[in-house]
Amino acid sequence: MSEKPRQQAAASGAGTPGSAQGPDRKPDDRKPDESRRDRTGAAPTRSTYRHGDLRRALIEAGIDLARQGGPEAVVLREATRRAGVVPNAAYRHFAGRQDLLQSVRSAALSALAEAMEAEIDKTAAIADPGGQARARLRAVGTGYLRFAFAETGLFRMAFAPLEGVRIAGDAREPADPANAGRSGLNPFQLLGAALDAMVEAGVLPPARRPGAEFLAWSSVHGLAMLVIDGPLRGMPEIQIEAVSQRLIAMVEKGL
């Protein structure tokens, strides 16, 4: 055998067990970049992930699944397929499906908080303290309802009762920073801060402040659920917006 064929055979690794990875390369969790497909024939949405990025990639996949189908759609196997890794790789970061659901729920609450903050930001230019405080409360309700109607899957993810998953953002539990928006406040805290601002501005009597967040929250959440899953389904968007604003005004004046 000539020298050149020997070099070619060595380079190709012909007849050498495990030569696809080479002698010094350890196997990892990643699937082959392009050719690997699951049993259904569908190619993974994402073929690789950056080293140390798998937990975040799985959460992002869970967020996409929740956005499309609510909490029922968030399953570990599909999240790993979308992240481009083998199913067992998920267990390095999540004890099970409930653990992933908890992280996705926190992300949904954070997104809701950011939607509320975006509406609050629009009130910053109002000079009158009382008017600004009232507008801030209305902004909290507006952001909440618009998010519920635009991101219904994530809204369900945030609040649906799930076995083995905490009701993240529960007012009775310590605040979790993972549920917060840009301000560091979660949705319930944003509502509380708006009510406190109304007291400071003199437009809400201090005696009426205790428990006001529960009245306001239950009102807007009730409307959200009536539109999403109740008898108001199918109502035209323009009518939903009008009813939403009337409800928010009713809450503001009734506190």
N, C-alpha and C positions, 0 to 999 in steps of 0.2 A: 504493500500500500504506500503511495507516494506521500510526501510531507503535506502537500496542499489538501488532499482529501482528509487526512488526519485532523488538520486544523478546522475544516468545515464540520466534521463530525463532532468535534469538541465544542464548537460554537453552537451547534444545534441542540446538543444534549441528547442526541439520539441514543435510546437504550438506557438512559439514566433515570431511575425512579425519582419523581418529584422535581424533575428538571424544569417544569413550568414556572416554578418560583425561584429556582436556583438554590444552591447549597446554603447560602447565608441569609436568605430572606424568610422571615417568619410569617405564617398566615395571619391575616387580619379579618375584620368583620366585613370589609367591603366586597361588593359583588363586582364581577368584571364590568368594565366601563360601558360596553355597548351591546355585546351579544347575549348577555344573560337575560332571560325572560322568566316570568313566573309560570305556574302551571296553566294559567288561563291564556298564555301567549302574550300578555300585556307587558311591555317594557317598563322598568321602573321609572318613575317620574324624575328621580334624581339618582345619578349613577355613583357619585362619590360625595364625601363630606370632608371638610378640613379636620385635621387631627385635633382632638379635644372638643369638637363641635357637635358630637352626635346627640347629646341631650337636647341642645337647642334645636337641632334639625328635627328631632322627633316631636318636640313641642310645636314647632311650626307646622309640621305635617298634621298634628292633632288639631291645631287651630283651623287649618284648611278643611279638615273633615267635619269639624263642628259647624263651620260656616255653611257648609253644603247640606248637612243633615242633622244638626243638633247633636246632643251627647250620645245618642244611640249609634251614630256613625263613627265615633272615636274608638277604634280597636287597635291594639298593639301591632297585629300582623300587617294591617294596611298602613299604619304609620311607618313601620320599618320598610315596607316595600317602597313607599314614597321617598323615604330617606336614602334608599339604595343599599340597605344592609340586610344581613340575614336576621330572621326573627329573634333568635336567642340574644342578639347583641343588645336588644332593648333592656334586658334584665340587669345589665351593668349599671343602668341609670334609674330604672323604675322597678319597684317590687312587683308590680302587676298593673292591670288595666286601671284600677282605682287610683293608683299613684299618678299615672299619666292624666287621667281625668281631672285630678286635683290641680295639676299644673296648668292644664288647658282652661279650667274654670278661672283660675287666677288671671290668666291672660285675657279672658273675656271680660272680667270685671275691670281690669286695667284699661282695656279698650273703651268700655262704657264710661269710665271716669274721664278719659281723654275727650270723648265726644261731649260730655257735659262741660268740661273746661273750655272747649272751643266755643260753646255758646256763651259761657261766662265772660270770656275775653271780649265779646262784642259789647259788653256793658261798661267797659272801662272808661269810656269817654263821657259818661253821664256825670255832670258836675254836682247835681243835687244829691246829698248823701241818702236821703229817704228814697228818692226816685231810683238811685243806683242800687240800693238794697232790695227794693221791690223787683227791679229788673233782674237782679242776680238770682233771686228765687225763681222767677219765671224761666230764666235761662237754664237752671238746673232741671226743671221739669221738661222743658223743650228738648234739651239734649238727651234726656232719658228716653222720652217717647220716640224721638226721631231715630235713635239708635235701635230701639226695639223693633221698629218697622223696617228699617233698612238692613239690619244685621240680625234677623230673627233667629238664625241658627246659633249665633254667639250669645244672644240674649237668653235663649233657652238653656244654653250651656252654663250661663252664669247662675241661674236660679232653679233649674229643675231638681227635684228630689232624686238623689242618686245613692244607692246603697253603698256604704263604705266611703263616701265622699262628704267632707264637711261642706256646710253651706257657707262657702267663703264669703266674707263680707258681712256675716251675721253680726248684728249690732251687739249681741251678748258676748262675743268673743273678742280677744285682743286683736288690734289691727295688724294685718299682715302687709308689709310693704309691697309684696308681689301683686296685690290687688289694687294698687294706687295708680293714679295718673301722673302727669308731669309735676303737679304741685305736691306730690307725696300724700295726697288724700284719696281715699277710696270713695265710691259713689255715696255711701251713707254719710261719710264725713263731709263731703262737699255740700250735701243737703244741710247738715247740722251747722256748718260754717255760714251758709247763707241765712239761716234762721237767726244765728247769733248776730250777724251783721244787721238784721232788721231790728233787733232789740237795741243794739248800739246806736242805730240811726233814729230811734224813737218811734218807729212805725209798727212795732210789735210790743205790747205790754209785757214786761218781765214775767208777770203772773201767768201769762198764756204760753210762755216758751216751753215749759216741761212737757215732753211727749209730743210736741208739735210735729217732729220729724216722722213719727209713726202715722199720723193722720195724712200728712202730705204724701208720703211714700205709698201708702196703701191706695190712695186715690189714683195716682198716675199709674201704678203697677196694675191696678184693676182694669183701667182702660186699656192698657197694653195687652193684657191677656184676653179681653173681650174682642179686640180687633184681630189678634193673632190666632186664637183658638176658639173663640166664642161666637155668639150670634152676630157680631159686627164684622165678621169676615166678609170680604168682598165689597166693603164700603169704598167708594171712590176716594183716591188719595186727597183730593182737595177738601172733601168732607171730613176725612180723618184729621187733617191739619186744623180745620176750623173747630171741630169738637175738642181737639187737644188743647188749643189755646183758650177755649171757653172754660174747660175744666181747670186749667192752670190758674186762670184769673179767679175762678171760684175758690180755689184753695187759698190763694193769696189773700183774698178779701175775708175769707171765713176763719182764718187762724186767730 
